[in-house]
Amino acid sequence: MIQAKILRAAHAPVAGMTRALWLGLVLWGLMFSIASALYPWSVVNRRLFESALAVVLASATTAVGTAYLRGLEGRILGRALAASVLWTVTCWTLDFLILMVKPPRLSFGEYFQGTGLTYLVIPAIVLGLTYQRLRVERASPRSRV
């Protein structure tokens, strides 16, 4: 029994980062599929397209961040920050790989002027969710049985 606890504790960081990576891929997949569906808007009205993607990103990040935080216990601030940075880098990397191959082929500067900087909202949202969870946990400590 003690060995099982030790093994679980040793594998917890790897399992947590694997879970964070999968949730980052889910976040990027949601963004990519919705951006692909809304692509005609980018031709007609680029500002409307970018605004809609910002709203979608905020909503998707809130959902994915909440799902990630739900499974964390103990000191969560560092892990939430690491996950949010991982999600931002994952979205940038996959977006840029796709946009280099698939039309419209955008340069690095064009990508960051349009969509790339929007991903910087991910850490802000996740840290806000983390702060809210920590605040609620401090206000109402769970009874220990």
Phi and psi in radians as a Rosetta constraint file:
Dihedral C 1 N 2 CA 2 C 2 CIRCULARHARMONIC -1.164 0.35
Dihedral N 2 CA 2 C 2 N 3 CIRCULARHARMONIC -0.670 0.35
Dihedral C 2 N 3 CA 3 C 3 CIRCULARHARMONIC -1.094 0.35
Dihedral N 3 CA 3 C 3 N 4 CIRCULARHARMONIC -0.656 0.35
Dihedral C 3 N 4 CA 4 C 4 CIRCULARHARMONIC -1.117 0.35
Dihedral N 4 CA 4 C 4 N 5 CIRCULARHARMONIC -0.699 0.35
Dihedral C 4 N 5 CA 5 C 5 CIRCULARHARMONIC -1.157 0.35
Dihedral N 5 CA 5 C 5 N 6 CIRCULARHARMONIC -0.696 0.35
Dihedral C 5 N 6 CA 6 C 6 CIRCULARHARMONIC -1.148 0.35
Dihedral N 6 CA 6 C 6 N 7 CIRCULARHARMONIC -0.753 0.35
Dihedral C 6 N 7 CA 7 C 7 CIRCULARHARMONIC -1.126 0.35
Dihedral N 7 CA 7 C 7 N 8 CIRCULARHARMONIC -0.741 0.35
Dihedral C 7 N 8 CA 8 C 8 CIRCULARHARMONIC -1.093 0.35
Dihedral N 8 CA 8 C 8 N 9 CIRCULARHARMONIC -0.713 0.35
Dihedral C 8 N 9 CA 9 C 9 CIRCULARHARMONIC -1.159 0.35
Dihedral N 9 CA 9 C 9 N 10 CIRCULARHARMONIC -0.621 0.35
Dihedral C 9 N 10 CA 10 C 10 CIRCULARHARMONIC -1.248 0.35
Dihedral N 10 CA 10 C 10 N 11 CIRCULARHARMONIC -0.581 0.35
Dihedral C 10 N 11 CA 11 C 11 CIRCULARHARMONIC -1.582 0.35
Dihedral N 11 CA 11 C 11 N 12 CIRCULARHARMONIC -0.111 0.35
Dihedral C 11 N 12 CA 12 C 12 CIRCULARHARMONIC -1.057 0.35
Dihedral N 12 CA 12 C 12 N 13 CIRCULARHARMONIC -0.792 0.35
Dihedral C 12 N 13 CA 13 C 13 CIRCULARHARMONIC -1.112 0.35
Dihedral N 13 CA 13 C 13 N 14 CIRCULARHARMONIC -0.686 0.35
Dihedral C 13 N 14 CA 14 C 14 CIRCULARHARMONIC -1.163 0.35
Dihedral N 14 CA 14 C 14 N 15 CIRCULARHARMONIC -0.750 0.35
Dihedral C 14 N 15 CA 15 C 15 CIRCULARHARMONIC -1.149 0.35
Dihedral N 15 CA 15 C 15 N 16 CIRCULARHARMONIC -0.656 0.35
Dihedral C 15 N 16 CA 16 C 16 CIRCULARHARMONIC -1.151 0.35
Dihedral N 16 CA 16 C 16 N 17 CIRCULARHARMONIC -0.715 0.35
Dihedral C 16 N 17 CA 17 C 17 CIRCULARHARMONIC -1.266 0.35
Dihedral N 17 CA 17 C 17 N 18 CIRCULARHARMONIC -0.594 0.35
Dihedral C 17 N 18 CA 18 C 18 CIRCULARHARMONIC -1.116 0.35
Dihedral N 18 CA 18 C 18 N 19 CIRCULARHARMONIC -0.761 0.35
Dihedral C 18 N 19 CA 19 C 19 CIRCULARHARMONIC -1.097 0.35
Dihedral N 19 CA 19 C 19 N 20 CIRCULARHARMONIC -0.715 0.35
Dihedral C 19 N 20 CA 20 C 20 CIRCULARHARMONIC -1.115 0.35
Dihedral N 20 CA 20 C 20 N 21 CIRCULARHARMONIC -0.721 0.35
Dihedral C 20 N 21 CA 21 C 21 CIRCULARHARMONIC -1.113 0.35
Dihedral N 21 CA 21 C 21 N 22 CIRCULARHARMONIC -0.763 0.35
Dihedral C 21 N 22 CA 22 C 22 CIRCULARHARMONIC -1.093 0.35
Dihedral N 22 CA 22 C 22 N 23 CIRCULARHARMONIC -0.733 0.35
Dihedral C 22 N 23 CA 23 C 23 CIRCULARHARMONIC -1.166 0.35
Dihedral N 23 CA 23 C 23 N 24 CIRCULARHARMONIC -0.578 0.35
Dihedral C 23 N 24 CA 24 C 24 CIRCULARHARMONIC -1.124 0.35
Dihedral N 24 CA 24 C 24 N 25 CIRCULARHARMONIC -0.683 0.35
Dihedral C 24 N 25 CA 25 C 25 CIRCULARHARMONIC -1.172 0.35
Dihedral N 25 CA 25 C 25 N 26 CIRCULARHARMONIC -0.634 0.35
Dihedral C 25 N 26 CA 26 C 26 CIRCULARHARMONIC -1.119 0.35
Dihedral N 26 CA 26 C 26 N 27 CIRCULARHARMONIC -0.759 0.35
Dihedral C 26 N 27 CA 27 C 27 CIRCULARHARMONIC -1.047 0.35
Dihedral N 27 CA 27 C 27 N 28 CIRCULARHARMONIC -0.839 0.35
Dihedral C 27 N 28 CA 28 C 28 CIRCULARHARMONIC -1.128 0.35
Dihedral N 28 CA 28 C 28 N 29 CIRCULARHARMONIC -0.712 0.35
Dihedral C 28 N 29 CA 29 C 29 CIRCULARHARMONIC -1.054 0.35
Dihedral N 29 CA 29 C 29 N 30 CIRCULARHARMONIC -0.735 0.35
Dihedral C 29 N 30 CA 30 C 30 CIRCULARHARMONIC -1.077 0.35
Dihedral N 30 CA 30 C 30 N 31 CIRCULARHARMONIC -0.825 0.35
Dihedral C 30 N 31 CA 31 C 31 CIRCULARHARMONIC -1.090 0.35
Dihedral N 31 CA 31 C 31 N 32 CIRCULARHARMONIC -0.771 0.35
Dihedral C 31 N 32 CA 32 C 32 CIRCULARHARMONIC -1.152 0.35
Dihedral N 32 CA 32 C 32 N 33 CIRCULARHARMONIC -0.752 0.35
Dihedral C 32 N 33 CA 33 C 33 CIRCULARHARMONIC -1.187 0.35
Dihedral N 33 CA 33 C 33 N 34 CIRCULARHARMONIC -0.707 0.35
Dihedral C 33 N 34 CA 34 C 34 CIRCULARHARMONIC -1.243 0.35
Dihedral N 34 CA 34 C 34 N 35 CIRCULARHARMONIC -0.683 0.35
Dihedral C 34 N 35 CA 35 C 35 CIRCULARHARMONIC -1.115 0.35
Dihedral N 35 CA 35 C 35 N 36 CIRCULARHARMONIC -0.646 0.35
Dihedral C 35 N 36 CA 36 C 36 CIRCULARHARMONIC -1.155 0.35
Dihedral N 36 CA 36 C 36 N 37 CIRCULARHARMONIC -0.688 0.35
Dihedral C 36 N 37 CA 37 C 37 CIRCULARHARMONIC -1.195 0.35
Dihedral N 37 CA 37 C 37 N 38 CIRCULARHARMONIC -0.586 0.35
Dihedral C 37 N 38 CA 38 C 38 CIRCULARHARMONIC -1.614 0.35
Dihedral N 38 CA 38 C 38 N 39 CIRCULARHARMONIC 0.096 0.35
Dihedral C 38 N 39 CA 39 C 39 CIRCULARHARMONIC -0.928 0.35
Dihedral N 39 CA 39 C 39 N 40 CIRCULARHARMONIC -0.682 0.35
Dihedral C 39 N 40 CA 40 C 40 CIRCULARHARMONIC -0.982 0.35
Dihedral N 40 CA 40 C 40 N 41 CIRCULARHARMONIC -0.515 0.35
Dihedral C 40 N 41 CA 41 C 41 CIRCULARHARMONIC -1.115 0.35
Dihedral N 41 CA 41 C 41 N 42 CIRCULARHARMONIC -0.588 0.35
Dihedral C 41 N 42 CA 42 C 42 CIRCULARHARMONIC -1.158 0.35
Dihedral N 42 CA 42 C 42 N 43 CIRCULARHARMONIC -0.467 0.35
Dihedral C 42 N 43 CA 43 C 43 CIRCULARHARMONIC -1.367 0.35
Dihedral N 43 CA 43 C 43 N 44 CIRCULARHARMONIC -0.738 0.35
Dihedral C 43 N 44 CA 44 C 44 CIRCULARHARMONIC -1.371 0.35
Dihedral N 44 CA 44 C 44 N 45 CIRCULARHARMONIC -0.842 0.35
Dihedral C 44 N 45 CA 45 C 45 CIRCULARHARMONIC -2.532 0.35
Dihedral N 45 CA 45 C 45 N 46 CIRCULARHARMONIC 1.626 0.35
Dihedral C 45 N 46 CA 46 C 46 CIRCULARHARMONIC -1.066 0.35
Dihedral N 46 CA 46 C 46 N 47 CIRCULARHARMONIC -0.683 0.35
Dihedral C 46 N 47 CA 47 C 47 CIRCULARHARMONIC -1.130 0.35
Dihedral N 47 CA 47 C 47 N 48 CIRCULARHARMONIC -0.719 0.35
Dihedral C 47 N 48 CA 48 C 48 CIRCULARHARMONIC -1.108 0.35
Dihedral N 48 CA 48 C 48 N 49 CIRCULARHARMONIC -0.733 0.35
Dihedral C 48 N 49 CA 49 C 49 CIRCULARHARMONIC -1.051 0.35
Dihedral N 49 CA 49 C 49 N 50 CIRCULARHARMONIC -0.844 0.35
Dihedral C 49 N 50 CA 50 C 50 CIRCULARHARMONIC -1.171 0.35
Dihedral N 50 CA 50 C 50 N 51 CIRCULARHARMONIC -0.618 0.35
Dihedral C 50 N 51 CA 51 C 51 CIRCULARHARMONIC -1.177 0.35
Dihedral N 51 CA 51 C 51 N 52 CIRCULARHARMONIC -0.739 0.35
Dihedral C 51 N 52 CA 52 C 52 CIRCULARHARMONIC -1.107 0.35
Dihedral N 52 CA 52 C 52 N 53 CIRCULARHARMONIC -0.712 0.35
Dihedral C 52 N 53 CA 53 C 53 CIRCULARHARMONIC -1.155 0.35
Dihedral N 53 CA 53 C 53 N 54 CIRCULARHARMONIC -0.604 0.35
Dihedral C 53 N 54 CA 54 C 54 CIRCULARHARMONIC -1.121 0.35
Dihedral N 54 CA 54 C 54 N 55 CIRCULARHARMONIC -0.709 0.35
Dihedral C 54 N 55 CA 55 C 55 CIRCULARHARMONIC -1.158 0.35
Dihedral N 55 CA 55 C 55 N 56 CIRCULARHARMONIC -0.746 0.35
Dihedral C 55 N 56 CA 56 C 56 CIRCULARHARMONIC -1.111 0.35
Dihedral N 56 CA 56 C 56 N 57 CIRCULARHARMONIC -0.749 0.35
Dihedral C 56 N 57 CA 57 C 57 CIRCULARHARMONIC -1.085 0.35
Dihedral N 57 CA 57 C 57 N 58 CIRCULARHARMONIC -0.762 0.35
Dihedral C 57 N 58 CA 58 C 58 CIRCULARHARMONIC -1.090 0.35
Dihedral N 58 CA 58 C 58 N 59 CIRCULARHARMONIC -0.752 0.35
Dihedral C 58 N 59 CA 59 C 59 CIRCULARHARMONIC -1.165 0.35
Dihedral N 59 CA 59 C 59 N 60 CIRCULARHARMONIC -0.798 0.35
Dihedral C 59 N 60 CA 60 C 60 CIRCULARHARMONIC -1.160 0.35
Dihedral N 60 CA 60 C 60 N 61 CIRCULARHARMONIC -0.684 0.35
Dihedral C 60 N 61 CA 61 C 61 CIRCULARHARMONIC -1.145 0.35
Dihedral N 61 CA 61 C 61 N 62 CIRCULARHARMONIC -0.675 0.35
Dihedral C 61 N 62 CA 62 C 62 CIRCULARHARMONIC -1.097 0.35
Dihedral N 62 CA 62 C 62 N 63 CIRCULARHARMONIC -0.755 0.35
Dihedral C 62 N 63 CA 63 C 63 CIRCULARHARMONIC -1.161 0.35
Dihedral N 63 CA 63 C 63 N 64 CIRCULARHARMONIC -0.834 0.35
Dihedral C 63 N 64 CA 64 C 64 CIRCULARHARMONIC -1.194 0.35
Dihedral N 64 CA 64 C 64 N 65 CIRCULARHARMONIC -0.716 0.35
Dihedral C 64 N 65 CA 65 C 65 CIRCULARHARMONIC -1.099 0.35
Dihedral N 65 CA 65 C 65 N 66 CIRCULARHARMONIC -0.697 0.35
Dihedral C 65 N 66 CA 66 C 66 CIRCULARHARMONIC -1.131 0.35
Dihedral N 66 CA 66 C 66 N 67 CIRCULARHARMONIC -0.736 0.35
Dihedral C 66 N 67 CA 67 C 67 CIRCULARHARMONIC -1.097 0.35
Dihedral N 67 CA 67 C 67 N 68 CIRCULARHARMONIC -0.690 0.35
Dihedral C 67 N 68 CA 68 C 68 CIRCULARHARMONIC -1.190 0.35
Dihedral N 68 CA 68 C 68 N 69 CIRCULARHARMONIC -0.789 0.35
Dihedral C 68 N 69 CA 69 C 69 CIRCULARHARMONIC -1.195 0.35
Dihedral N 69 CA 69 C 69 N 70 CIRCULARHARMONIC -0.479 0.35
Dihedral C 69 N 70 CA 70 C 70 CIRCULARHARMONIC -1.052 0.35
Dihedral N 70 CA 70 C 70 N 71 CIRCULARHARMONIC -0.580 0.35
Dihedral C 70 N 71 CA 71 C 71 CIRCULARHARMONIC -1.568 0.35
Dihedral N 71 CA 71 C 71 N 72 CIRCULARHARMONIC -0.028 0.35
Dihedral C 71 N 72 CA 72 C 72 CIRCULARHARMONIC -1.645 0.35
Dihedral N 72 CA 72 C 72 N 73 CIRCULARHARMONIC 2.546 0.35
Dihedral C 72 N 73 CA 73 C 73 CIRCULARHARMONIC -2.342 0.35
Dihedral N 73 CA 73 C 73 N 74 CIRCULARHARMONIC 2.810 0.35
Dihedral C 73 N 74 CA 74 C 74 CIRCULARHARMONIC 1.374 0.35
Dihedral N 74 CA 74 C 74 N 75 CIRCULARHARMONIC -2.466 0.35
Dihedral C 74 N 75 CA 75 C 75 CIRCULARHARMONIC -1.385 0.35
Dihedral N 75 CA 75 C 75 N 76 CIRCULARHARMONIC 1.894 0.35
Dihedral C 75 N 76 CA 76 C 76 CIRCULARHARMONIC -1.857 0.35
Dihedral N 76 CA 76 C 76 N 77 CIRCULARHARMONIC -0.248 0.35
Dihedral C 76 N 77 CA 77 C 77 CIRCULARHARMONIC -1.059 0.35
Dihedral N 77 CA 77 C 77 N 78 CIRCULARHARMONIC -0.856 0.35
Dihedral C 77 N 78 CA 78 C 78 CIRCULARHARMONIC -1.100 0.35
Dihedral N 78 CA 78 C 78 N 79 CIRCULARHARMONIC -0.726 0.35
Dihedral C 78 N 79 CA 79 C 79 CIRCULARHARMONIC -1.207 0.35
Dihedral N 79 CA 79 C 79 N 80 CIRCULARHARMONIC -0.635 0.35
Dihedral C 79 N 80 CA 80 C 80 CIRCULARHARMONIC -1.168 0.35
Dihedral N 80 CA 80 C 80 N 81 CIRCULARHARMONIC -0.709 0.35
Dihedral C 80 N 81 CA 81 C 81 CIRCULARHARMONIC -1.121 0.35
Dihedral N 81 CA 81 C 81 N 82 CIRCULARHARMONIC -0.779 0.35
Dihedral C 81 N 82 CA 82 C 82 CIRCULARHARMONIC -1.086 0.35
Dihedral N 82 CA 82 C 82 N 83 CIRCULARHARMONIC -0.730 0.35
Dihedral C 82 N 83 CA 83 C 83 CIRCULARHARMONIC -1.136 0.35
Dihedral N 83 CA 83 C 83 N 84 CIRCULARHARMONIC -0.714 0.35
Dihedral C 83 N 84 CA 84 C 84 CIRCULARHARMONIC -1.180 0.35
Dihedral N 84 CA 84 C 84 N 85 CIRCULARHARMONIC -0.648 0.35
Dihedral C 84 N 85 CA 85 C 85 CIRCULARHARMONIC -1.182 0.35
Dihedral N 85 CA 85 C 85 N 86 CIRCULARHARMONIC -0.718 0.35
Dihedral C 85 N 86 CA 86 C 86 CIRCULARHARMONIC -1.052 0.35
Dihedral N 86 CA 86 C 86 N 87 CIRCULARHARMONIC -0.732 0.35
Dihedral C 86 N 87 CA 87 C 87 CIRCULARHARMONIC -1.139 0.35
Dihedral N 87 CA 87 C 87 N 88 CIRCULARHARMONIC -0.705 0.35
Dihedral C 87 N 88 CA 88 C 88 CIRCULARHARMONIC -1.109 0.35
Dihedral N 88 CA 88 C 88 N 89 CIRCULARHARMONIC -0.830 0.35
Dihedral C 88 N 89 CA 89 C 89 CIRCULARHARMONIC -1.146 0.35
Dihedral N 89 CA 89 C 89 N 90 CIRCULARHARMONIC -0.673 0.35
Dihedral C 89 N 90 CA 90 C 90 CIRCULARHARMONIC -1.081 0.35
Dihedral N 90 CA 90 C 90 N 91 CIRCULARHARMONIC -0.802 0.35
Dihedral C 90 N 91 CA 91 C 91 CIRCULARHARMONIC -1.108 0.35
Dihedral N 91 CA 91 C 91 N 92 CIRCULARHARMONIC -0.768 0.35
Dihedral C 91 N 92 CA 92 C 92 CIRCULARHARMONIC -1.065 0.35
Dihedral N 92 CA 92 C 92 N 93 CIRCULARHARMONIC -0.820 0.35
Dihedral C 92 N 93 CA 93 C 93 CIRCULARHARMONIC -1.112 0.35
Dihedral N 93 CA 93 C 93 N 94 CIRCULARHARMONIC -0.874 0.35
Dihedral C 93 N 94 CA 94 C 94 CIRCULARHARMONIC -1.169 0.35
Dihedral N 94 CA 94 C 94 N 95 CIRCULARHARMONIC -0.704 0.35
Dihedral C 94 N 95 CA 95 C 95 CIRCULARHARMONIC -1.034 0.35
Dihedral N 95 CA 95 C 95 N 96 CIRCULARHARMONIC -0.841 0.35
Dihedral C 95 N 96 CA 96 C 96 CIRCULARHARMONIC -1.160 0.35
Dihedral N 96 CA 96 C 96 N 97 CIRCULARHARMONIC -0.659 0.35
Dihedral C 96 N 97 CA 97 C 97 CIRCULARHARMONIC -1.097 0.35
Dihedral N 97 CA 97 C 97 N 98 CIRCULARHARMONIC -0.750 0.35
Dihedral C 97 N 98 CA 98 C 98 CIRCULARHARMONIC -1.178 0.35
Dihedral N 98 CA 98 C 98 N 99 CIRCULARHARMONIC -0.762 0.35
Dihedral C 98 N 99 CA 99 C 99 CIRCULARHARMONIC -1.269 0.35
Dihedral N 99 CA 99 C 99 N 100 CIRCULARHARMONIC -0.312 0.35
Dihedral C 99 N 100 CA 100 C 100 CIRCULARHARMONIC -1.336 0.35
Dihedral N 100 CA 100 C 100 N 101 CIRCULARHARMONIC -0.514 0.35
Dihedral C 100 N 101 CA 101 C 101 CIRCULARHARMONIC -1.697 0.35
Dihedral N 101 CA 101 C 101 N 102 CIRCULARHARMONIC -0.781 0.35
Dihedral C 101 N 102 CA 102 C 102 CIRCULARHARMONIC -1.681 0.35
Dihedral N 102 CA 102 C 102 N 103 CIRCULARHARMONIC 2.433 0.35
Dihedral C 102 N 103 CA 103 C 103 CIRCULARHARMONIC -1.121 0.35
Dihedral N 103 CA 103 C 103 N 104 CIRCULARHARMONIC 2.609 0.35
Dihedral C 103 N 104 CA 104 C 104 CIRCULARHARMONIC -1.365 0.35
Dihedral N 104 CA 104 C 104 N 105 CIRCULARHARMONIC 2.183 0.35
Dihedral C 104 N 105 CA 105 C 105 CIRCULARHARMONIC -1.263 0.35
Dihedral N 105 CA 105 C 105 N 106 CIRCULARHARMONIC 2.035 0.35
Dihedral C 105 N 106 CA 106 C 106 CIRCULARHARMONIC -1.878 0.35
Dihedral N 106 CA 106 C 106 N 107 CIRCULARHARMONIC 2.567 0.35
Dihedral C 106 N 107 CA 107 C 107 CIRCULARHARMONIC -1.355 0.35
Dihedral N 107 CA 107 C 107 N 108 CIRCULARHARMONIC 2.943 0.35
Dihedral C 107 N 108 CA 108 C 108 CIRCULARHARMONIC -1.010 0.35
Dihedral N 108 CA 108 C 108 N 109 CIRCULARHARMONIC -0.785 0.35
Dihedral C 108 N 109 CA 109 C 109 CIRCULARHARMONIC -1.144 0.35
Dihedral N 109 CA 109 C 109 N 110 CIRCULARHARMONIC -0.754 0.35
Dihedral C 109 N 110 CA 110 C 110 CIRCULARHARMONIC -1.098 0.35
Dihedral N 110 CA 110 C 110 N 111 CIRCULARHARMONIC -0.698 0.35
Dihedral C 110 N 111 CA 111 C 111 CIRCULARHARMONIC -1.086 0.35
Dihedral N 111 CA 111 C 111 N 112 CIRCULARHARMONIC -0.832 0.35
Dihedral C 111 N 112 CA 112 C 112 CIRCULARHARMONIC -1.257 0.35
Dihedral N 112 CA 112 C 112 N 113 CIRCULARHARMONIC -0.513 0.35
Dihedral C 112 N 113 CA 113 C 113 CIRCULARHARMONIC -1.151 0.35
Dihedral N 113 CA 113 C 113 N 114 CIRCULARHARMONIC -0.661 0.35
Dihedral C 113 N 114 CA 114 C 114 CIRCULARHARMONIC -1.517 0.35
Dihedral N 114 CA 114 C 114 N 115 CIRCULARHARMONIC -1.366 0.35
Dihedral C 114 N 115 CA 115 C 115 CIRCULARHARMONIC -1.743 0.35
Dihedral N 115 CA 115 C 115 N 116 CIRCULARHARMONIC -0.600 0.35
Dihedral C 115 N 116 CA 116 C 116 CIRCULARHARMONIC -0.981 0.35
Dihedral N 116 CA 116 C 116 N 117 CIRCULARHARMONIC -0.718 0.35
Dihedral C 116 N 117 CA 117 C 117 CIRCULARHARMONIC -1.222 0.35
Dihedral N 117 CA 117 C 117 N 118 CIRCULARHARMONIC -0.379 0.35
Dihedral C 117 N 118 CA 118 C 118 CIRCULARHARMONIC -1.091 0.35
Dihedral N 118 CA 118 C 118 N 119 CIRCULARHARMONIC -0.531 0.35
Dihedral C 118 N 119 CA 119 C 119 CIRCULARHARMONIC -1.159 0.35
Dihedral N 119 CA 119 C 119 N 120 CIRCULARHARMONIC -0.239 0.35
Dihedral C 119 N 120 CA 120 C 120 CIRCULARHARMONIC -1.200 0.35
Dihedral N 120 CA 120 C 120 N 121 CIRCULARHARMONIC -0.163 0.35
Dihedral C 120 N 121 CA 121 C 121 CIRCULARHARMONIC -1.337 0.35
Dihedral N 121 CA 121 C 121 N 122 CIRCULARHARMONIC -0.327 0.35
Dihedral C 121 N 122 CA 122 C 122 CIRCULARHARMONIC -1.021 0.35
Dihedral N 122 CA 122 C 122 N 123 CIRCULARHARMONIC -0.945 0.35
Dihedral C 122 N 123 CA 123 C 123 CIRCULARHARMONIC -1.055 0.35
Dihedral N 123 CA 123 C 123 N 124 CIRCULARHARMONIC -0.634 0.35
Dihedral C 123 N 124 CA 124 C 124 CIRCULARHARMONIC -1.093 0.35
Dihedral N 124 CA 124 C 124 N 125 CIRCULARHARMONIC -0.759 0.35
Dihedral C 124 N 125 CA 125 C 125 CIRCULARHARMONIC -1.182 0.35
Dihedral N 125 CA 125 C 125 N 126 CIRCULARHARMONIC -0.794 0.35
Dihedral C 125 N 126 CA 126 C 126 CIRCULARHARMONIC -1.136 0.35
Dihedral N 126 CA 126 C 126 N 127 CIRCULARHARMONIC -0.708 0.35
Dihedral C 126 N 127 CA 127 C 127 CIRCULARHARMONIC -1.169 0.35
Dihedral N 127 CA 127 C 127 N 128 CIRCULARHARMONIC -0.605 0.35
Dihedral C 127 N 128 CA 128 C 128 CIRCULARHARMONIC -1.118 0.35
Dihedral N 128 CA 128 C 128 N 129 CIRCULARHARMONIC -0.746 0.35
Dihedral C 128 N 129 CA 129 C 129 CIRCULARHARMONIC -1.111 0.35
Dihedral N 129 CA 129 C 129 N 130 CIRCULARHARMONIC -0.699 0.35
Dihedral C 129 N 130 CA 130 C 130 CIRCULARHARMONIC -1.131 0.35
Dihedral N 130 CA 130 C 130 N 131 CIRCULARHARMONIC -0.777 0.35
Dihedral C 130 N 131 CA 131 C 131 CIRCULARHARMONIC -1.032 0.35
Dihedral N 131 CA 131 C 131 N 132 CIRCULARHARMONIC -0.779 0.35
Dihedral C 131 N 132 CA 132 C 132 CIRCULARHARMONIC -1.096 0.35
Dihedral N 132 CA 132 C 132 N 133 CIRCULARHARMONIC -0.738 0.35
Dihedral C 132 N 133 CA 133 C 133 CIRCULARHARMONIC -1.134 0.35
Dihedral N 133 CA 133 C 133 N 134 CIRCULARHARMONIC -0.771 0.35
Dihedral C 133 N 134 CA 134 C 134 CIRCULARHARMONIC -1.113 0.35
Dihedral N 134 CA 134 C 134 N 135 CIRCULARHARMONIC -0.660 0.35
Dihedral C 134 N 135 CA 135 C 135 CIRCULARHARMONIC -1.131 0.35
Dihedral N 135 CA 135 C 135 N 136 CIRCULARHARMONIC -0.762 0.35
Dihedral C 135 N 136 CA 136 C 136 CIRCULARHARMONIC -1.173 0.35
Dihedral N 136 CA 136 C 136 N 137 CIRCULARHARMONIC -0.692 0.35
Dihedral C 136 N 137 CA 137 C 137 CIRCULARHARMONIC -1.152 0.35
Dihedral N 137 CA 137 C 137 N 138 CIRCULARHARMONIC -0.612 0.35
Dihedral C 137 N 138 CA 138 C 138 CIRCULARHARMONIC -1.226 0.35
Dihedral N 138 CA 138 C 138 N 139 CIRCULARHARMONIC -0.644 0.35
Dihedral C 138 N 139 CA 139 C 139 CIRCULARHARMONIC -1.235 0.35
Dihedral N 139 CA 139 C 139 N 140 CIRCULARHARMONIC -0.608 0.35
Dihedral C 139 N 140 CA 140 C 140 CIRCULARHARMONIC -2.268 0.35
Dihedral N 140 CA 140 C 140 N 141 CIRCULARHARMONIC 1.422 0.35
Dihedral C 140 N 141 CA 141 C 141 CIRCULARHARMONIC -1.116 0.35
Dihedral N 141 CA 141 C 141 N 142 CIRCULARHARMONIC 2.410 0.35
Dihedral C 141 N 142 CA 142 C 142 CIRCULARHARMONIC -1.278 0.35
Dihedral N 142 CA 142 C 142 N 143 CIRCULARHARMONIC 2.469 0.35
Dihedral C 142 N 143 CA 143 C 143 CIRCULARHARMONIC -1.263 0.35
Dihedral N 143 CA 143 C 143 N 144 CIRCULARHARMONIC 2.404 0.35
Dihedral C 143 N 144 CA 144 C 144 CIRCULARHARMONIC -1.685 0.35
Dihedral N 144 CA 144 C 144 N 145 CIRCULARHARMONIC 2.175 0.35
